[in-house]
């Protein structure tokens, strides 16, 4: 299968590309820096330059493409000033819109469009168990994800089967949440954030990559799916397991007021939570390699 991937050099994208290549698929990459992307992803991919989201990506990149995996989006793990909010919105909404327009204009028939969203769409829900049919929030992150998903769903008007994965907290080596947490925990200074009661709905990066490939190739799957592991953990539980895996104490709390002072509005990601269940993946008998938090952290926390 020939698959076009956006955001391929990102934390999750690199793993997805590797898995696609390992399974014998052809991979096409849209990138702002071909030389850098080729160093990161290797010579087996085919690269096309695209940097201006106000214009369409090159249509020749879609030649023979049957599936698209859309991962593009500015990082949310920075302070949310007005300029960064604008970049977060434009990179997701404009970027996705241009990809869908290219699908419409391409002479090739794209059968599957797999796009990305985030469990932040549900907002702060305490202990409530959330599935794909749960209501969504109207805060900044909730509206951002809703707009993002709306753009992705337009691909169904052009014959593509649309699947959207609402991604949880991704655990993997060399990036993501762990890259920021590990140094603190290794020093023995880690611990709960805020009151520690907020749920962290996490997923191992290898399982998440498998999820993208599963929905890409399974013609019976469409719509929204939660990309999370089977057992969400509270922040306090997460800290306890991290300390156990690293053989370090993990009881130093990070007070909420300090996080709000440092991170501003973005601190809601750290202080609020959702207990999100991947019901649709369970219904489709998805098999996790790392179903428990301890298994995932033992593989990633080094």
N, C-alpha and C positions, 0 to 999 in steps of 0.2 A: 504494500500500500504506500502511495506517495502522500506524505503528511507535511503540511506547512505549519511551522511553529513561530509564534511571536513571543518575545520575552524569553528567548531560548537560553541566553547567557545568564539568566537570573538563578537564584538559589534552587528553585524547583525545576526550572526549565532544563538545566544541565542534566539532571537525573532522568527526566522524561526523554530527552534526546538520546541519552545513552541506552535506555531501555528499548527505544524504538529501533535504533541501529542494531542492537544485540538480537532483536527478533527478526531482522532482515528487511525492515521497512526502509524506504527512501525518505530522507528528511530534507526539507527546504526551509531555509532560515531567512527571515526578514530582519535586518540589523542596521544600526547606525554606524557600525564600525566593522567592516568585513574582516580586516586583518586581525583585530582583537578577537572577534568571534571565532575565526578559524583556529587561532591558537587555543582558545578555550574548548571548542567542541570537536576539533579535528578536521581532517581533509575529506571525510566521507560524506559530509553534508554539502548541499548546494546553497550558495549564498547570494542574496540580493540586497542592494542598498536601499534603505528607506528611512528618511530622517524628518520629513515635513508632514505632520499630521493634517495639515490643511490641504494636502493633495493625496491622490490615491497611491497606494503602493504599486510597484511595477506589475502590470497584468501578466507579464511573461513568467513571474514567479508562481502563478497559479496554474501553469500549463501541466495538465495531467494530474493535478492534485485532487484527491478524493476526500481528504479529511483535513480540518484546520483545528489546531489547539492554540487558543488565545490566552496568553499569560501576561500581556503587557499591562503595566501600571506603575506609577511613581510610588516609592516606598511610603507607607503610612507610619513608619517608626521614627519619625522626626517631629519636632515641635510644629504644631499646626497654625502657623501664621497665615494671613490671607493669601500670600503668594504661594505658599506650599499647598494650601487647599485648592487653589486654582490649578496647579500642576497635577495634583491627585485626580481632580475631576477631568481635566482635558485629556490626560494620558489614557484614562479608562474609557470615557464616553466618546471623545473624538476618535481615538485610536480604533476602538471597536467599530464605530460607524464606518470608518474608511475601509476596514477589512470586509465588512458586510457589503459595502458598495462595490468593492473589487470582486467579491463572489458573484454579485449580480451581473457585472460586466464581463466576467471571464467566460471564455468559450468552453472551459472545462466544467463538468458538473460536480460540484462539491457535495458529497453525500452527507457528511457529518461536520457540524460546527460545535466544538467543545470550548466553552468559555468559562471564565473564572468569576467568582464573587467571594464573599466572606461571611462568616457566621456573625460578624458585627451587624449584619442587617437586622438581627433579632433584638438588638439592644440589651440593656441590663435586665435579666429575668430571674435573678435569685436562684432558688432551688427548683424552679419549674422545668420539667422535662420538655425539651423542644424537639419537634420533628419538622419535616419539610413543609407541612401544612400549617405551621404556627404563624401567627401574625408577625408583622415586621414593624420596626421602629421608624419614627419620623425625626430622629436627630440627624446630625451631619453624616455620620457613617452609614446609617440606615438609608437615607435618601441617596447617598452616593452609590450604594450597592443596587438600589432599586433602579436608578437611572442606567447603571452599567448593564444590568440584566435586561432592561427594556431594549437597549441597543442590540444586544446579542440575539434576542428573540426575533428581530427583524429578518435574520437569515432564513427563518422558516418560510418567508414569503418568496424565497428564491430556490426552494426545493431542498434545502438542507434540513436534516434532523438536528435539532438544537438540544444540547445538554449543557447545563450550568452546574458547576461544582462550587458550593459554598464552603470555602476552605477554613479549617480551624487553625490552631497554633501549630506550626510545622516544626518538628524536631528532627534535626539532621546535623551532620558534622560540617563545620566550617561556615556556618551562617545561621540566619534566622534567629529565633528567640534565644537559643542556647549560646550563641556567640557572645551575647551580652551578659547572660547569667553565669556562665561557667567560671570566668575569672573570679567573680565575687564568691561563689560557693567554694572554689578550690582554696581560697584564702581563709575559709571557715567563717566568712562574714555574711553568708546567705541566710535567707529566712523568709517568712511570709511577707506579702505585700499588703499594706492596709490591715484589715481585720483577718485576712486569710480565708474568709468564707466564700469568696467568689469562685465560681467554677472555671476551670481551664479545660476547654474541649480541644484536645491535642490530636496530632496524627504524625506518625513517623513518615519521613520524606519518601522512603521506598514504597510504603503502602499508598501514599498519595499519588505518586507517579503511576503505580499500577492501576489506581482508580481512573486516572485520565485515559490510560490506554484501554482499559476495560470498556468504558463508556464510548470511546471512539469506535471500537470494533464490534460492539454488541448492538445490533440494529434494533433490538427490542427495548433499549433504554432511551428515554428522552425526558426532557423537563429538568427540574431542579433536584439535586441530590446534595446532602450534607457530607462533606469530606472530613470526617472525624473518626477517631478510634472508638471502640465499643464502651470504654470505661472512662468517662470524664472524671477529673479529680479536682478537689478544691485546691486553692493556692497553697494552703497549709499542708495538705496531703502531698502535693507536688514537691514542696520544699523538703518534706520528711524523706521522700523516696530519693530525691537528689542527694541529700546528705548521706543516706545509706549507701548509695552507689559509689559515691566519692570518698566515703569514710571520713567525712568532715561534719562538724556540728552545723546545724541549720536552723537556728532559733533566733537570729538577729532580725527583728522586724524592720521593714521600711515604712515609716509613717506616711499616711495618706497626704498630709499637708505638705510634706517635703516633695513628694512626687508631683503634686499639683503645681508647686512653685517652680520645679525644674522643667516639667513637660507641658504645663498648661493644659489645654483641652485634650491633648493626646493621652493624658494620664488616665482617661476613662477606660482605655484598652487594658490598663494594668489593674485598675481598681474595681472595674465592673466585670461581670462574667455571664456566661450562658452555659447551661447544661444541655449540650446539643447531641442528639442521637442520630446516627446515620441509618435511619430506618429503611430507606430504599436500597442502600447497598446490602443490608441484611436480607431483604426480600429477594435480592438477586444473587444470594449466596456468595457474596464477596469473601475471599479468604485473606485474612490479615497475616502478615509475617510477624508483626509486632503488636499484638492485641492489648498487652498490658503496659502500663507506664514503666514498670521496672525493666521489662524486656527492652523497651525503646531507649531508655536512658543508659542501660548497660551497653548498648550498641553505639550510642552517640556521644556520651559524656566521657571524654578522654583527656 
